[in-house]
Amino acid sequence: MLRRIALSALLMIANPSALGGAADDNWILATDQLPFDSPDGMQTRTVWGELDGAGYRWEIPDNWNGDLVVYARPLRSSRHPTLEVTNPPQREALLERGFAWTASSFDYNGYHVQSGIDHSHRLLHHFSEAEEKPGRVYLMGHDLGGQIAAASAEQHPESYDGVLSLCAPLVDTALLDYLMGYTLAAKALAGVDARFPDPEFQERTRPDVLDALGPNYPTVVRPAGEELLFLHTRLAGGPHPLSDAALDAWGTLLFDFGHMDGSLGGLAPGNVIDTQHLLYQLPDPEREAWLNGQTLRLEPDPQIRRAGVEAIPATTGEIGIPVLTLSGLGDLYVPLSIQQAYAERVAAAGQEEKLVQRVVRDVGHCTFTAEEELAAFDALVDWVENQRRPAGDAVLDNASVRGPGFGCRFTAEERPGLPACP
């Protein structure tokens, strides 16, 4: 049986304080950390500076092909005191391919998608003015950065030629809806007070919930625990070849977000979470009906419903350029259901030919191999340059998702302990 993932292995986005802790909007730009050197053995020109309250970097190889990659960083906790630039993880491979790259720190830490959209766009124009206008521009990012990239395809399709979105929430507040919806359903099954917000969740509520679920949830469970495992699989996108392995690997980690108040750490003027649309499924129809009626439902506060969420723009699906997504099949932090919801929005907007989604057989969050990420990037470049739409996975086809080979096509390296590809 797989060992449970340590919280530190979930990368920066899986940080409870990034989504629900009190924000500190007095972040300091770490100017002393902006300078950086060329990779060993490579000839590049490195540039750094400050632009509209954010730090930036860019790098141009001697053999620059004229194209640019704009990289959007992962989520950083709202309690993190400094604004810092994150280099693309595949930096050297991009340079070897002849691409220049640039990246911004943004002017916010925490879950602020719009800040990432705006600062990435401004940096692109600054690069074009300071250097030369690139031939093609690709926007890529991990988790929050991937949501920024996908949202930019809706807001600024004229500025980018293609988007690579990796392990990203994608659909406005869907991540928050899912995390809190799961917690509220667990409370109902455990017979525990379902108040919201619940600032004492970790100290007071969580022990009672876990006691009702089982002495060693999810390995040794009581009836309520069995029901929650069944519910979680379907809430996360439905049964698939890694369902059991994912449940075991993630264990109780999602309860680390049970204290969220829905204000994005103070970035929003009220609760943004909406769980009214969630359907909780159980094997017993009577129990299912009871649970859906019993579980506390959240709706955004009136000011949010009226004006929207400035930090998280609504996802319309109106993408004007090619978008390729890469996600982990057993990632229960940003689950397959969010990829499915994004596909539905894009299809409803009549833009499905501009979207390709790929799934890798892994239970981690953003734990792709370099080969898997670069294969996705190369496929996007070929799509943009040669109009060859790449292959993807049918995330909305339940029969395909349940099939024993789902997620194998784009998995470069099988992970130990997971079901093998047929």
C-alpha positions in Angstrom: 0.0 0.0 0.0 1.3 3.5 -0.9 2.7 5.6 1.8 0.7 8.8 2.4 2.1 11.9 0.7 3.9 14.2 3.1 2.4 17.7 3.0 5.8 19.1 1.9 5.5 17.1 -1.3 2.5 19.0 -2.5 4.5 21.9 -3.7 3.7 25.5 -2.7 0.1 25.5 -3.7 -1.0 22.9 -1.2 -0.5 25.2 1.7 -3.6 25.9 3.9 -2.4 29.4 4.7 -2.2 30.2 1.0 -6.0 29.6 0.7 -7.4 30.5 4.1 -4.9 32.2 6.3 -4.9 35.9 7.0 -3.2 37.9 4.2 -0.3 40.2 4.8 -0.5 42.8 2.0 2.7 44.4 3.1 4.9 42.1 1.1 8.5 43.2 0.4 10.1 42.7 -3.0 13.2 40.6 -2.4 15.4 42.7 -4.7 18.5 41.0 -3.4 17.3 37.7 -4.8 16.6 39.0 -8.3 20.1 38.6 -9.7 20.8 35.2 -11.2 23.5 33.5 -13.3 23.5 31.5 -16.5 23.3 27.8 -16.1 26.7 26.0 -16.0 28.1 25.5 -19.5 25.5 27.7 -21.2 25.9 31.1 -22.9 22.9 33.3 -22.0 22.1 36.9 -21.2 20.3 37.3 -17.8 18.3 40.4 -17.0 16.4 41.3 -13.8 14.6 44.3 -12.4 11.4 45.8 -10.9 8.2 46.6 -12.8 5.1 48.1 -11.2 5.8 46.7 -7.8 6.8 43.2 -8.9 10.2 41.7 -9.6 11.1 40.1 -12.9 13.7 38.1 -14.6 14.4 37.1 -18.2 17.0 35.1 -20.0 18.0 35.0 -23.6 20.2 32.2 -25.1 22.9 33.0 -27.6 21.0 30.9 -30.1 17.7 32.6 -29.5 15.1 31.4 -32.0 13.1 34.6 -31.5 10.3 33.0 -29.5 9.5 33.7 -25.8 8.1 31.6 -22.9 6.3 33.6 -20.2 6.3 31.5 -17.0 3.7 32.0 -14.2 4.8 30.8 -10.8 2.9 28.5 -8.4 0.8 29.7 -5.5 2.8 31.2 -2.6 1.3 31.5 0.9 -0.3 34.8 1.7 1.8 34.8 4.8 5.0 34.5 2.9 6.7 37.9 3.6 8.5 38.5 0.3 7.7 38.7 -3.4 10.1 36.4 -5.3 10.6 35.3 -8.9 10.4 31.6 -9.7 12.4 30.3 -12.7 10.7 27.8 -15.0 11.5 24.3 -13.7 12.5 23.2 -17.3 14.6 26.4 -17.8 17.7 24.7 -19.2 15.7 22.6 -21.7 13.8 25.7 -22.9 17.2 27.5 -23.4 18.6 24.5 -25.2 15.6 24.6 -27.6 16.5 28.3 -28.3 13.6 29.9 -26.3 14.0 33.0 -24.2 12.0 33.1 -21.0 10.7 35.6 -18.6 8.9 35.5 -15.2 7.3 37.8 -12.7 7.0 37.7 -8.9 3.5 39.4 -9.2 2.6 42.0 -6.6 0.5 39.6 -4.4 1.2 36.4 -2.6 -1.8 34.2 -2.0 -4.6 33.1 -4.3 -4.7 36.1 -6.6 -5.1 35.0 -10.2 -5.7 38.4 -11.7 -2.4 39.8 -10.3 -0.6 37.0 -12.2 -2.5 37.7 -15.4 -1.8 41.4 -15.2 1.9 41.3 -14.3 2.7 38.5 -16.8 1.1 40.6 -19.5 2.9 43.8 -18.5 6.2 41.9 -18.4 5.6 40.6 -21.9 5.3 44.2 -23.2 8.3 45.3 -21.2 10.4 42.5 -22.7 9.2 43.5 -26.2 10.2 47.1 -25.7 13.5 46.4 -24.0 14.7 43.6 -26.3 12.6 43.0 -29.5 9.1 41.8 -30.1 9.2 38.0 -30.0 8.0 36.0 -32.9 5.7 33.6 -30.9 4.9 33.8 -27.2 4.0 30.8 -25.1 2.5 31.2 -21.6 3.0 28.3 -19.2 2.6 27.7 -15.4 2.2 25.2 -12.6 -0.9 25.1 -10.3 -1.9 28.8 -9.7 0.4 29.7 -12.6 -1.5 27.2 -14.8 -4.8 28.9 -13.8 -3.2 32.2 -14.7 -2.1 30.9 -18.0 -5.6 29.5 -18.9 -7.3 32.7 -17.8 -4.9 34.7 -19.9 -6.1 32.7 -23.0 -9.5 34.3 -22.4 -8.3 37.8 -21.4 -5.4 38.3 -23.8 -5.6 35.9 -26.7 -4.0 38.5 -28.9 -0.8 38.6 -26.9 -0.1 34.9 -26.7 0.2 32.1 -29.3 -0.3 29.1 -27.0 -0.8 28.1 -23.4 0.5 25.1 -21.3 -1.3 24.8 -18.1 0.1 22.2 -15.6 -1.8 20.8 -12.6 -4.0 23.8 -12.4 -7.4 24.6 -10.7 -8.5 26.1 -14.0 -12.1 26.9 -13.1 -12.5 30.1 -11.0 -13.3 29.0 -7.4 -13.8 25.3 -8.2 -10.8 24.3 -6.0 -12.2 26.1 -3.0 -15.7 24.7 -3.6 -14.3 21.1 -3.8 -12.1 21.4 -0.7 -14.8 22.8 1.5 -17.6 20.7 0.0 -15.6 17.6 0.8 -15.0 18.8 4.4 -18.7 19.7 5.0 -19.8 16.3 3.6 -17.3 14.5 6.0 -18.8 16.5 8.9 -22.3 15.4 8.0 -21.3 11.7 7.7 -19.5 12.0 11.0 -22.4 13.7 12.8 -20.3 16.7 13.7 -21.4 20.3 13.9 -21.2 21.8 10.4 -20.7 25.5 11.2 -18.9 27.7 8.7 -16.4 29.2 9.1 -14.9 26.9 11.6 -11.6 28.5 12.8 -11.1 25.8 15.4 -11.4 23.0 12.9 -7.9 21.7 13.3 -8.0 21.6 17.1 -11.7 20.9 17.9 -13.6 19.5 14.9 -11.0 17.4 13.0 -10.4 14.9 15.9 -14.1 14.3 16.2 -14.5 13.8 12.4 -11.6 11.4 12.2 -12.9 9.4 15.2 -16.2 8.9 13.4 -14.6 7.9 10.1 -12.4 5.2 11.5 -9.5 4.4 13.8 -7.0 4.7 11.0 -8.8 6.5 8.1 -8.6 5.7 5.2 -7.0 2.3 5.9 -9.2 1.1 8.8 -12.7 2.7 8.6 -16.1 2.7 10.1 -19.3 2.8 8.0 -19.0 6.7 7.8 -15.5 6.3 6.5 -16.5 3.8 3.8 -19.2 6.2 2.7 -16.7 9.1 2.5 -14.3 7.1 0.4 -17.0 6.3 -2.0 -18.2 9.9 -2.1 -14.7 11.3 -2.5 -13.9 9.2 -5.6 -17.0 10.5 -7.3 -16.6 14.1 -6.1 -13.1 14.0 -7.6 -14.2 12.9 -11.1 -15.3 9.3 -10.9 -13.7 5.9 -10.6 -10.5 5.4 -12.5 -7.4 3.0 -12.4 -5.7 5.0 -9.6 -8.8 5.7 -7.4 -7.8 3.4 -4.5 -4.1 4.4 -4.7 -5.1 8.1 -4.7 -7.3 7.8 -1.6 -4.6 5.9 0.3 -1.9 8.4 -0.7 -3.8 11.5 0.2 -5.3 10.1 3.4 -6.5 13.0 5.6 -4.5 15.8 4.0 -7.5 17.6 2.6 -8.7 18.2 6.1 -5.8 20.6 6.4 -8.1 23.1 4.6 -11.1 22.7 6.9 -10.5 26.1 8.6 -10.9 28.2 5.4 -13.3 31.1 5.8 -13.8 31.6 2.0 -12.2 35.1 1.9 -9.0 34.0 0.2 -7.0 35.1 3.2 -8.7 38.5 3.2 -8.3 39.2 -0.5 -12.1 38.9 -1.0 -14.7 41.0 0.8 -16.6 38.0 2.0 -17.1 34.3 1.3 -16.4 33.2 -2.3 -17.1 29.5 -1.8 -20.2 28.0 -3.5 -21.1 24.3 -2.7 -24.8 24.5 -3.8 -24.0 22.7 -7.1 -22.1 19.8 -5.6 -23.8 16.3 -5.8 -22.7 13.9 -3.1 -23.1 10.3 -4.2 -23.4 7.2 -2.0 -24.1 3.5 -2.7 -27.5 3.7 -0.9 -30.0 6.0 -2.6 -31.8 6.8 0.7 -28.5 7.7 2.4 -27.5 9.7 -0.6 -30.7 11.7 -0.4 -30.3 12.2 3.3 -26.7 13.4 2.9 -27.5 15.9 0.1 -30.2 17.4 2.3 -28.2 17.3 5.5 -24.9 18.7 4.4 -24.5 22.4 4.9 -24.5 24.3 1.6 -22.5 27.5 1.1 -23.2 30.3 -1.3 -21.1 33.4 -2.0 -21.9 36.5 0.0 -24.2 39.0 -1.7 -21.3 41.4 -2.6 -19.5 38.5 -4.3 -22.5 37.5 -6.3 -23.1 41.0 -7.4 -19.5 42.1 -8.3 -17.6 38.8 -8.7 -14.2 38.1 -7.3 -11.5 40.5 -8.3 -8.7 38.2 -7.4 -10.2 35.2 -9.3 -11.9 36.0 -12.7 -14.7 33.9 -13.9 -13.8 31.1 -16.3 -15.9 31.5 -19.5 -14.3 28.9 -21.7 -13.8 31.5 -24.5 -10.2 30.6 -25.2 -8.9 32.3 -28.3 -5.7 30.3 -28.7 -4.5 26.7 -28.3 -4.5 25.5 -24.7 -2.9 22.2 -23.6 -3.4 21.0 -20.0 -1.4 18.3 -18.1 -2.7 16.9 -14.8 -2.2 14.0 -12.5 -4.8 11.3 -12.6 -4.6 10.6 -8.8 -4.1 14.2 -7.7 -6.8 14.7 -5.2 -5.8 18.2 -4.4 -6.7 19.5 -7.9 -8.7 16.5 -9.0 -9.9 15.3 -12.4 -13.3 16.8 -11.8 -11.9 20.2 -12.2 -10.3 19.2 -15.5 -13.7 17.9 -16.5 -15.5 21.1 -15.5 -13.0 23.1 -17.6 -13.6 20.9 -20.6 -17.4 21.4 -20.3 -17.0 25.2 -20.1 -14.8 25.3 -23.2 -17.2 23.0 -25.1 -20.1 25.2 -24.1 -18.3 28.2 -25.5 -17.7 26.2 -28.8 -14.0 26.3 -28.4 -13.3 22.6 -27.8 -11.0 22.4 -30.9 -8.6 24.8 -29.1 -8.3 22.6 -26.0 -6.2 19.4 -25.5 -6.0 17.7 -22.1 -3.5 15.1 -21.1 -3.4 13.0 -18.0 -0.4 11.3 -16.3 -0.6 8.3 -14.0 0.6 9.8 -10.7 -1.0 10.5 -7.3 1.1 13.5 -6.5 0.4 17.2 -7.2 2.6 18.7 -10.0 4.9 15.7 -9.7 5.4 15.2 -13.5 8.7 14.1 -14.9 10.8 16.5 -17.0 10.1 14.3 -20.0 6.3 14.5 -19.5 6.4 18.3 -19.2 8.7 18.8 -22.2 6.7 16.4 -24.3 3.6 18.5 -23.6 5.5 21.7 -24.4 6.9 20.4 -27.6 3.4 19.2 -28.6 2.1 22.7 -28.0 4.8 24.3 -30.1 4.2 21.9 -32.9 0.4 22.7 -32.7 1.1 26.5 -32.9 3.8 26.4 -35.6 2.4 23.6 -37.8 -1.4 23.6 -36.9 -1.2 20.0 -35.9 -3.5 19.5 -33.0 -1.9 17.0 -30.6 -3.5 13.9 -29.1 -5.0 14.1 -25.7 -7.2 12.2 -23.2 -11.0 12.1 -23.2 -11.6 13.3 -19.7 -15.4 13.6 -20.3 -15.7 10.0 -21.5 -16.6 7.9 -18.4 -15.8 4.6 -20.2 -12.4 5.9 -21.1 -11.7 7.2 -17.7 -12.6 3.9 -16.1 -10.6 1.9 -18.5 -7.4 0.2 -17.2 -5.2 2.1 -19.6 -6.4 5.6 -18.9 -3.5 8.0 -18.3 -0.9 5.7 -19.8 -0.4 7.3 -23.1 1.4 10.4 -21.8 3.1 8.8 -18.8 6.8 8.6 -19.5 7.7 6.8 -16.4 5.5 4.5 -14.3 5.5 5.3 -10.6 6.4 2.6 -8.1 3.5 1.2 -6.2 0.8 2.3 -8.7 -1.2 -0.1 -10.9 0.9 -0.8 -14.0 -0.3 0.2 -17.4 -1.7 -2.8 -19.4 
